[in-house]
Amino acid sequence: FSPGDHDGPSIFRSSHFTPLRLLLQPLAYSLWPDVRALMALQSAFLASGALALWGFATRRIGSRWVGLLLAASYLLHPLLLHMGFNDLREIQMGVGPALFALAAHAERRWPAFAAATLLMLGARPEFAFLLGLFPLLNWRLTPAAERGRAWWLAPAAAAAGWYLLTAAYSWHFFGVALPHLVRTGQVAAGGPLASLPERLLPLLRLTLLPGLLALLTPEALLAGLP
């Protein structure tokens, strides 16, 4: 176990618990042994988020045109295009399922929530932090009368359960529980935190427009601050 190994197999021991990648990428590559097969698989997962937005808007507002506008704005977002064309990263496969899970939680569709959450968490364990914020993000999208006990507790329970599974997997095979948190802390302490002053201004410039728009949805701003 080598937390500083960024090139060899230790990176997967220290950072990643990604059953979704381990299951689907070898299958895609066996069908077409080319890196473009993996990029196409990743793009399909990313693009599926447009369907989640279209379906949610259509059901809640009753307008397919609003759904199409949301889907198009998602597909044309510069960050999404960058993720789809720049590199192959397993965490990006969880973005589309995350939107399905978020919509299903808002509408209390529990079988769909469970399936989408499993795909999202299977892409990278760090999605558990986002999952725990689902009640905050959906605060105004679910009427108060419909927020039952499951609405509050299901995201936290699923996130905690997945982290226990991740810890058990890492401890069994590598003798280190939650190594990606340890490694992330080591990297942060020696890198971004040490150079925070010089990084802060470019970060504020980069997030200016999303930050101003987030003022219209305070729950999104609170979720993004960390």
Phi, psi and chi 1 to 4 in degrees:
 res  aa     phi    psi   chi1   chi2   chi3   chi4
   1 PHE       -  116.6  173.5   68.7      -      -
   2 SER  -129.9   99.7  174.4      -      -      -
   3 PRO   -59.8  -24.2  -21.7   32.8      -      -
   4 GLY   -90.3    4.0      -      -      -      -
   5 ASP   -84.1  106.7 -175.5   -1.1      -      -
   6 HIS  -101.1    0.1  -71.8  -89.4      -      -
   7 ASP  -119.6  -36.7  -61.8  -48.5      -      -
   8 GLY   -89.5 -168.5      -      -      -      -
   9 PRO   -67.7  -15.5   21.1  -31.6      -      -
  10 SER   -62.9  -24.5  -72.5      -      -      -
  11 ILE   -60.0  -33.6 -174.0   69.1      -      -
  12 PHE   -79.1  -24.1  -68.2   99.4      -      -
  13 ARG   -78.5  -33.8  -61.9 -160.4  -63.8  -92.4
  14 SER   -92.1  -16.9   59.4      -      -      -
  15 SER  -125.6  -29.3  -51.2      -      -      -
  16 HIS  -125.2  134.6  -53.0  -73.0      -      -
  17 PHE  -129.9   94.5  175.7   63.2      -      -
  18 THR  -130.5   73.5   56.3      -      -      -
  19 PRO   -62.4  -27.7   17.6  -29.1      -      -
  20 LEU   -62.3  -44.9 -174.3   64.1      -      -
  21 ARG   -65.7  -42.2  174.7 -173.6   61.7   83.8
  22 LEU   -65.7  -28.1  -65.0  175.3      -      -
  23 LEU   -86.0  -43.5  -70.9  171.5      -      -
  24 LEU   -93.3  -37.2  -65.6 -177.3      -      -
  25 GLN   -65.1  -43.7  -73.8 -168.4   -0.4      -
  26 PRO   -61.2  -35.0  -24.3   35.1      -      -
  27 LEU   -65.1  -46.6  176.4   60.9      -      -
  28 ALA   -62.6  -40.1      -      -      -      -
  29 TYR   -70.1  -31.2 -162.9   78.6      -      -
  30 SER   -70.4  -31.0   66.0      -      -      -
  31 LEU   -74.7  -34.9  -63.9  174.9      -      -
  32 TRP  -145.8   95.8 -178.0   22.2      -      -
  33 PRO   -71.9   71.1   25.8  -32.9      -      -
  34 ASP  -151.2  145.3 -169.1  -68.0      -      -
  35 VAL   -62.6  -22.8   69.4      -      -      -
  36 ARG   -66.6  -24.8  -74.6  171.2  -68.4 -177.1
  37 ALA   -65.1  -39.7      -      -      -      -
  38 LEU   -70.6  -37.7  -54.2 -177.3      -      -
  39 MET   -64.8  -38.6  -65.0  -65.6  -70.2      -
  40 ALA   -65.5  -40.2      -      -      -      -
  41 LEU   -61.9  -45.9  177.0   67.0      -      -
  42 GLN   -61.9  -42.7  175.2  176.3  -89.0      -
  43 SER   -63.6  -36.2  -67.2      -      -      -
  44 ALA   -63.4  -42.6      -      -      -      -
  45 PHE   -66.6  -41.1  -88.4   85.1      -      -
  46 LEU   -63.2  -47.2  -78.7  168.7      -      -
  47 ALA   -67.0  -24.1      -      -      -      -
  48 SER   -61.8  -22.0   69.6      -      -      -
  49 GLY   -61.3  -28.3      -      -      -      -
  50 ALA   -64.0  -38.6      -      -      -      -
  51 LEU   -64.8  -38.8  -68.1  175.4      -      -
  52 ALA   -62.4  -44.7      -      -      -      -
  53 LEU   -66.8  -42.2  -70.3  170.6      -      -
  54 TRP   -62.3  -46.2  176.5   82.4      -      -
  55 GLY   -65.1  -41.3      -      -      -      -
  56 PHE   -64.0  -46.9 -177.3   74.8      -      -
  57 ALA   -65.4  -38.5      -      -      -      -
  58 THR   -64.7  -41.3  -59.5      -      -      -
  59 ARG   -72.3  -39.4  -70.1 -171.6  -60.4  -89.2
  60 ARG   -83.2  -36.9  -66.6  -61.4  -65.7  -91.6
  61 ILE  -102.3  -24.5  -57.6  174.5      -      -
  62 GLY    80.8   16.5      -      -      -      -
  63 SER  -124.6  117.1  170.2      -      -      -
  64 ARG   -67.6  -28.1  -67.0 -176.5  177.2 -178.7
  65 TRP   -69.8  -39.0  -67.3  108.5      -      -
  66 VAL   -64.1  -39.9  173.8      -      -      -
  67 GLY   -61.3  -41.8      -      -      -      -
  68 LEU   -66.4  -36.4  -73.1  173.3      -      -
  69 LEU   -63.5  -44.3  179.1   62.7      -      -
  70 LEU   -64.3  -44.0  -77.4  176.5      -      -
  71 ALA   -62.2  -42.7      -      -      -      -
  72 ALA   -66.8  -41.1      -      -      -      -
  73 SER   -63.3  -33.6   67.3      -      -      -
  74 TYR   -69.5  -48.0  170.2   78.6      -      -
  75 LEU   -67.2  -27.3  -68.7  173.7      -      -
  76 LEU   -96.4    3.1  -65.5  174.5      -      -
  77 HIS   -65.0  130.8 -165.4  -72.2      -      -
  78 PRO   -56.6  -37.5  -25.8   34.6      -      -
  79 LEU   -66.0  -41.3  178.6   58.0      -      -
  80 LEU   -65.7  -41.2 -169.3   84.6      -      -
  81 LEU   -63.3  -38.5  -65.5  173.5      -      -
  82 HIS   -62.7  -44.2  176.9   78.4      -      -
  83 MET   -63.5  -38.5  -72.3 -168.6  -68.0      -
  84 GLY   -73.1  -29.5      -      -      -      -
  85 PHE  -113.3  -15.6  -67.5  108.1      -      -
  86 ASN   -86.4  -42.2 -177.8   63.2      -      -
  87 ASP  -157.5  167.8 -159.7   -1.9      -      -
  88 LEU  -107.6  110.4 -173.8   68.9      -      -
  89 ARG  -137.5  130.0  -64.3 -179.8  179.1  -88.6
  90 GLU   -65.6  -27.7   64.9  -84.4   -4.9      -
  91 ILE   -63.7  -27.3 -166.1  170.7      -      -
  92 GLN   -69.9  -21.5  -63.3  173.2  174.2      -
  93 MET   -69.5  -14.1  -64.7  177.9   66.4      -
  94 GLY   -91.0   -6.0      -      -      -      -
  95 VAL   -67.4  -48.7  174.3      -      -      -
  96 GLY   -61.1  -52.5      -      -      -      -
  97 PRO   -56.9  -32.1  -28.3   35.5      -      -
  98 ALA   -62.4  -39.2      -      -      -      -
  99 LEU   -69.0  -38.1  -72.6  172.3      -      -
 100 PHE   -62.0  -44.1  -84.7  104.0      -      -
 101 ALA   -64.5  -40.6      -      -      -      -
 102 LEU   -64.0  -43.3 -171.1   64.9      -      -
 103 ALA   -66.0  -41.5      -      -      -      -
 104 ALA   -65.2  -36.6      -      -      -      -
 105 HIS   -66.4  -42.5  174.9 -100.6      -      -
 106 ALA   -60.6  -34.1      -      -      -      -
 107 GLU   -99.2    3.6  -60.9  174.3  -45.5      -
 108 ARG    56.4   42.1  -59.5  169.6   66.5 -114.0
 109 ARG   -97.8   88.7  -65.4 -177.2  -70.9  113.3
 110 TRP   -69.2  -39.6  -60.1  121.0      -      -
 111 PRO   -61.1  -42.4  -26.0   36.3      -      -
 112 ALA   -66.3  -38.0      -      -      -      -
 113 PHE   -61.4  -44.0  171.2   77.6      -      -
 114 ALA   -64.1  -44.1      -      -      -      -
 115 ALA   -65.5  -46.9      -      -      -      -
 116 ALA   -67.2  -37.5      -      -      -      -
 117 THR   -64.6  -39.7  -63.7      -      -      -
 118 LEU   -62.4  -42.3 -172.9   61.3      -      -
 119 LEU   -65.3  -42.4  -70.5  174.2      -      -
 120 MET   -62.2  -49.7  174.8 -175.7   70.3      -
 121 LEU   -68.1  -29.6  -67.1  174.9      -      -
 122 GLY   -68.3  -17.4      -      -      -      -
 123 ALA   -77.7  -41.6      -      -      -      -
 124 ARG  -164.9  140.7  -87.1  -74.9  -82.5  -89.1
 125 PRO   -66.0  -21.7   19.0  -29.7      -      -
 126 GLU   -62.8  -17.9  -71.6   89.2  -24.8      -
 127 PHE   -63.6  -16.2  -85.7  110.2      -      -
 128 ALA   -61.4  -32.2      -      -      -      -
 129 PHE   -66.1  -41.7  -64.7  115.6      -      -
 130 LEU   -65.3  -41.4  175.2   65.1      -      -
 131 LEU   -58.6  -40.2  179.2   59.9      -      -
 132 GLY   -64.2  -18.7      -      -      -      -
 133 LEU   -94.3    2.2  -65.7  173.4      -      -
 134 PHE   -55.5  -46.0  -87.5   18.5      -      -
 135 PRO   -59.2  -35.5  -26.2   36.4      -      -
 136 LEU   -66.3  -45.6  171.5   64.1      -      -
 137 LEU   -67.4  -30.6  -68.4  171.0      -      -
 138 ASN  -100.1   14.4  -79.0  -30.6      -      -
 139 TRP   -54.4  -43.8  177.2 -100.7      -      -
 140 ARG   -95.2   -6.3  -70.8 -172.2  -66.2  172.4
 141 LEU   -91.5  -15.2  -62.9  177.0      -      -
 142 THR  -116.5  118.8  -55.4      -      -      -
 143 PRO   -56.4  148.2  -23.6   33.2      -      -
 144 ALA   -58.0  -35.6      -      -      -      -
 145 ALA   -67.8  -20.7      -      -      -      -
 146 GLU   -97.2   -3.5  -61.9  179.0   11.7      -
 147 ARG   -83.5   89.6  -62.0 -178.6 -152.7  140.8
 148 GLY   -85.6 -173.5      -      -      -      -
 149 ARG   -62.3  -39.6 -174.4  177.6  -59.7  175.6
 150 ALA   -64.5  -36.1      -      -      -      -
 151 TRP   -59.9  -39.0 -172.2   88.0      -      -
 152 TRP   -78.0  -42.2  -74.1  104.6      -      -
 153 LEU   -94.4  -27.4  -62.5  180.0      -      -
 154 ALA   -59.3  -45.7      -      -      -      -
 155 PRO   -60.8  -45.3  -24.2   35.1      -      -
 156 ALA   -64.9  -40.8      -      -      -      -
 157 ALA   -65.0  -42.6      -      -      -      -
 158 ALA   -65.5  -41.2      -      -      -      -
 159 ALA   -63.6  -45.7      -      -      -      -
 160 ALA   -65.3  -41.2      -      -      -      -
 161 GLY   -63.0  -39.7      -      -      -      -
 162 TRP   -67.9  -37.2 -168.6  -98.7      -      -
 163 TYR   -67.4  -35.2 -106.2   93.9      -      -
 164 LEU   -64.8  -41.2  -71.6  175.1      -      -
 165 LEU   -63.1  -43.0  177.3   63.4      -      -
 166 THR   -61.2  -44.2  -59.3      -      -      -
 167 ALA   -64.2  -42.1      -      -      -      -
 168 ALA   -64.6  -42.0      -      -      -      -
 169 TYR   -61.3  -49.1  169.8   87.7      -      -
 170 SER   -65.9  -39.9  -59.0      -      -      -
 171 TRP   -67.7  -40.8 -176.3  -96.0      -      -
 172 HIS   -64.6  -45.6  175.3   75.0      -      -
 173 PHE   -88.9  -30.9  -73.9  104.7      -      -
 174 PHE  -126.2   -4.3  -48.5  117.6      -      -
 175 GLY    72.5   18.6      -      -      -      -
 176 VAL  -135.3  123.8 -179.2      -      -      -
 177 ALA   -87.7  133.8      -      -      -      -
 178 LEU    48.5   53.3  -57.2  179.9      -      -
 179 PRO   -66.1  -27.3   25.2  -34.4      -      -
 180 HIS   -67.1  -30.2   62.3  -75.7      -      -
 181 LEU   -69.0  -39.7  -72.7 -175.3      -      -
 182 VAL   -62.9  -46.9  174.7      -      -      -
 183 ARG   -66.6  -40.4  179.0 -178.7  164.7  -83.3
 184 THR   -61.4  -40.5  -59.5      -      -      -
 185 GLY   -64.5  -39.0      -      -      -      -
 186 GLN   -65.4  -43.4  -68.0  169.9  -21.0      -
 187 VAL   -65.2  -43.2  171.5      -      -      -
 188 ALA   -64.6  -41.5      -      -      -      -
 189 ALA   -64.8  -33.8      -      -      -      -
 190 GLY   -95.0   -5.1      -      -      -      -
 191 GLY  -126.5  -94.8      -      -      -      -
 192 PRO   -56.8  -40.3  -27.0   35.2      -      -
 193 LEU   -65.8  -36.9  -70.3 -177.1      -      -
 194 ALA   -68.2  -28.8      -      -      -      -
 195 SER  -111.6   28.7   57.8      -      -      -
 196 LEU   -57.3  -44.6 -178.0   60.4      -      -
 197 PRO   -57.1  -43.7  -26.5   36.1      -      -
 198 GLU   -77.3  -17.3   65.2 -174.6   48.8      -
 199 ARG   -89.9  -19.3  -69.7  170.3  177.9  -98.3
 200 LEU   -66.8  -45.3 -169.2   56.8      -      -
 201 LEU   -64.3  -47.8 -171.4   58.4      -      -
 202 PRO   -59.3  -35.4  -23.9   33.8      -      -
 203 LEU   -64.6  -42.7  174.5   65.2      -      -
 204 LEU   -64.8  -38.7  -68.6  175.9      -      -
 205 ARG   -63.9  -40.8  -76.7 -158.6  -59.1  -96.9
 206 LEU   -65.8  -36.1 -177.8   67.5      -      -
 207 THR  -100.3    9.2   57.3      -      -      -
 208 LEU   -58.9  -55.8  178.2   61.0      -      -
 209 LEU   -65.2  -50.0 -179.4   57.6      -      -
 210 PRO   -59.5  -34.8  -21.8   32.3      -      -
 211 GLY   -65.7  -41.3      -      -      -      -
 212 LEU   -67.1  -41.4  -70.2  175.7      -      -
 213 LEU   -64.4  -34.3  -68.6  176.0      -      -
 214 ALA   -67.5  -18.2      -      -      -      -
 215 LEU   -62.7  -24.4  -65.7  176.1      -      -
 216 LEU   -77.0  -18.7  -58.3  175.1      -      -
 217 THR  -131.0   84.1   49.5      -      -      -
 218 PRO   -57.0  -30.2  -22.4   32.4      -      -
 219 GLU   -65.4  -35.3   56.1  -90.6   35.6      -
 220 ALA   -69.5  -36.8      -      -      -      -
 221 LEU   -63.7  -43.9 -179.7   62.2      -      -
 222 LEU   -64.2  -38.4  -70.8  174.1      -      -
 223 ALA   -68.6  -30.5      -      -      -      -
 224 GLY   -88.2  -16.9      -      -      -      -
 225 LEU   -58.0  -43.1  -81.3  177.1      -      -
 226 PRO   -58.4      -  -24.2   34.2      -      -
